[in-house]
Amino acid sequence: MYSLLSFLFNKLTGKKVPDIRHPEKVNNKETAVLPKPKWIRSRIPSSENFKSTKEIIKKGNVVTVCEEANCPNLGECWSKKHATFMIMGDTCTRACAFCNVKTGKPEALDQFEPYRVSQTVKNLGLDHVVITSVDRDDLGDGGALHFSKTIDLIRQATPSTTIEVLTPDFLRKNGSLEIVLNSRPDVFNHNLETVPRLYLSIRPGARYFNSLKILSDAKYIMPEVFTKSGLMLGLGETKDEIMQVMDDLRSANVDFLTLGQYLQPTRKHAPIKDFITPDDFNKYKEIAESKGFLMVASSPLTRSSHHAGDDFLKLKELRMKESI
């Protein structure tokens, strides 16, 4: 459809169709993408494992957030045969100012997708898998049942694989959280992304306290699940605001906090206000640990699913030590 529209637009106007991946951002003012500092560098992938992972994902006909979000850790993760799967299509119903995932009207759910994901997880030999999704505000349950089916089929295909879900907020979708948790994921993750003051401009379709509540409710409904949330830094938030979010997350009994540097996908996206230094990320890690998080990952290239498998093993070990 887009290719036909592009062709007609070009023929009629002689101009190139602007940014149809993010149609809501076409009229946004362009801002310069700041050069990355020396501590933010990604290696060019070339290993055989990377090529093998790419081929398995392509053959499986599945979508990864690694590609759709243009993750800086793609080369590292795929070289280790790690991947984060994005279900319910590649088109989101929301238009967050930080996100590179395509915005628009999604297609109907692919009922065979959960099976394809499960088989790809099996073919990659994953010990731990992260399943995330686009927002699907067009669906009555926000896609909760699709999450549940995917979890169940992965358990059937490869019972030893531990499963982490990174869900949308299921805003005004009563009962959706319970549907996901009934499938017993090992880790429940929902990212706050930024501080409350910036929600209207950075995450306009979401509500800060709704996101906080879903994390609190997840722990209440399933006390044994590890809960996790993350923030992007560099969008103009203050130190006091970051610490307030830490306190809010601890009040919601969140176990694991991730902090990473925001990287601007295009000139039309929210601009980077600051590059946080590795030393400052370490200081935030110390502050968060002092507030009682079971685990904290904090560095410029930290992302929700980066090292997720290793982190899950550490979480289990830390919980065991706490119980002694």
N, C-alpha and C positions, 0 to 999 in steps of 0.2 A: 504493500500500500504506500509506504513512504517513498519507495523508489519511483513509483508512478507520479506521485505528487511532486517529487523533486524534478522529474523530467519535464512535467507540464510547466512548473514554475520557471525553470531555466529557459524553456522555449518562449514563454510569454513575456518574460521580463529581462532575459539575458543576464539574470543575477543568480548567484548560488543560494540555495535554500539555507537560511541561518539555523544552525544548532538545533536540529529537530530531535536530537536525543533529549534535550531539555527545553521543550517549547515554552515553558513558563518563564525561562530565563532569557529569552530572545531580546527583550527590551531592557534587560538589566544593564547598568553602566559597567563597562569593562574596567577591571582593575589589574594592575601589573601583578604578575606572579613573581614573587620575590625569589631570588636565587637561593638555593638550599645551602646551608652552612656545611662545613666539612664533616660534621658528625652525622649528617643524614645522607648516606650514600648507599645505593643498592647495587649489588653485583649483577653483572649481565649473566643470565643463566645459560649454561652450556653442557651440564653433566648429562650422562646417559639416563640417570634417574629422572631428571627434569623432562627429558624427551619422552620417557616411558609414561610418566604421570600425565603429560599432555595428551598422549595418544589414547590412554585408557579413558580419560575424561571425554575426549572427542568421540571415541567409539561408544561410550555409554550414553551419549546424547543428554548430558546433564549440564546445569549451569553452576558456575562457582562464583562466589562473591570476590574471590581473588582476582578474577578477570574483570567483572562488572564494576567493582569499586576501585580498580586500578591500584591494588594494594602494593606498597613498596616492598613487602616481604615475599611476594609471589615466587621469585627465583629461589630463595632459600627454602621455603616450605615445599615447593614442588620437587626440589632436589632431594628432599627427605621423604618424598612420597606422601606428603600431607596436603590436604585440601579442605576447604570449607564450602559446603554445598548450599546453594541458594534455591529454595523451592518456590513453587507457585508462579513460575515464569520469570521473565527478566524486566518486567515493566511495573513500576510502583505507582500507587494511586496518590502518593504524596510528593511534595516538592521541597525537601529539606535543602537549605542553602549550602550545606557542606558536602552533599552526597553526589557521587558520579553515576549512580544507578539511573537508568532511563525512567522518565516520567510519562504517563499517558493512561489510556484506557486499556487495561490488561485483557488478554484473551481468557476464555473459559479455562478452568483448571484441567490439567492433563492428568487423567485418572491413572495413567501408567507411570507417571513420574516417580512416585514413591518406590515402585519396584525397580526402576532403572537406577535410582540412587542407591538402593540397597545392594544391587549387584555390582555397582561401581565401587562402593565401599569394600565389598568382598574382594573384588579384583585388585584393588590397591593394597589389600592386606592391612587395613588400618586397625590399630589397637584402640584408637580414640577418634571420634568423628564429631565435627561441629556442623549442625544444621541450622541455617538461618533462612530468612525469607524477605521478600518485598512486603510492604504494607498492602493489604487487600481490604480496603474499606468497603469495597463493593460486595463483599461476601458476608452473609448473615453471621457467621461465626469468626470472621476475620482470617479464616484458613486454619483454625485450630484442629479440625478433624483431619486435614491434610497432613499437618504436623504429626498427629497421632498415628496415622497410617504409615507414615515414613519411619517413625521410630519402631513401630511393631514389625515392619518388614525387615529393617536392619537387624533387629534382634533374631528374627528367624534365619536370616542369611548368614549371620556371623555373631553367634551368641556371646562371644567373649569381648566384643567391641563395646567400649563404654561410649555413652552418647551425651553430648552437650547440645542444648538448644539455645539459640539466640533469637528471641521472639520479638515481634512487634508489640505495641502496647495494648492491642485488642480494645481500643477506645470504644466505649458504649457497646461492647459485645459480651453481655452477661453470660457466664458459664463457660466461656472459651478457655480461660486459664485452667479450669478444672479438667477440661477435655485433654489438654496437653499433659498435665501432671498425672492423669490417670494412666498414661503410658510409661510412667516412672523413668524420666530422664535422670541421668546421673548428675548433671549440672544444669541449672536454669539461669540463663543470662538474659538480662534486658538492660540496655545501655541508656543512662540518662543523657549522655552525649555532651551536655553543656550546663551552665549554671542557669537558675530560674530567670534572671534578668534578660538573658539572651534568647529565651525560647521563642518569642514572637518573631524575631528576625532570622534565627538559625533553624528552628524546628517548629514552624508555624502550625502544622497539623496536629501537634502533640500537646500534652499538658503535663507540666513537671510533676505535680502531685499525683496525677493518675499513674505516671511511670513509677513513682516511688511506691505507690500503693500496690502495684502488681508484684513488685519485689517482696514487699512485706507479706502480702497474701500468699505468695508462693511458699514462703518459709512457714507460714501458719498452717497451710493445707498439707504440706509435705516437709515436716521438720528435718528429715534426714537428707534432703537434697542440698547440694552446695549451691548457694546463690551468688551471683556475680553481676557486676555492673562496671561501666567504664565512662571516662570523660576524655574528650579531646581538649587539649590546651593550646592556646595561641589565638583564640578568637576574640580576645579583649577582656576576658574574665580577670578578676583580681584575686590575690592570695586569700583574702578573707572569704570571698565567695567560694573558692575551692574548698576551704576548710569547712564552711557551712554545709556544702554538699556531702563532704565526708561524714559530718555529724548526722545528717539526714539519713545517709545510707546505713550507718551503724544503728540508728534508731529503728531501721527496717530489718535489722539483723542480717545484713548482707555480709557474706563471708570473704569475698574476693573482690578487690578493686583494681582496675587497670587504668593507667594514665598514659596517654600518648600524644604526640605532636600532631595537630591538624595540618594537613597538606592540601593546598588549594588545587582542585582538579582542573579548572579552566578559569579564564579571565572573567567569566560570568558568575562564578561561584563566590561565596563569602571570602573576602580577602583575609590573608594572614596578618594578624596584628603584631604578633611576637613569635620569635623562635625561642623556645624554652631550652636552656642549656642542660646538658647531662647532669651537671652538678645540682641544678635546681630540681630536676626530676628526682635525684637521689634524696634531696631534702624533703620533697613531698612524700616520698616513700617512707622516710623515717617518721614524719608527722602522722601519716595514715596508720602505720604500724603501732604507734603510740596510742592511737584511738581505739585499737582492739580488733582491727581486721585480721582474720586468720592468715590472709596472704595478700601481698601487694606486688603488682608488676608495674614499674614506672620507668619509662625511658622514651626517647624521641620516637623510636620505631615500634614501641609496644602497640599491639592491636588486640582486639578481643580474643581472636583465635590463635594468635601467635604463640607457639610453644604450648598449646592447650593440653596436649596429651601429657607432657612432662609436668605441667602445672597441676593437672588432676591427680597425678601420683603424689605430688608434694602435699596437696590438700588432704588427701587421705592419711598421709603420714602425720601431718600436723594435728588432724582431728584425733587420731589415735593417741598421740602424746598428751593432748588436752584431757582425754578421758582417763588417763592413768592416775 
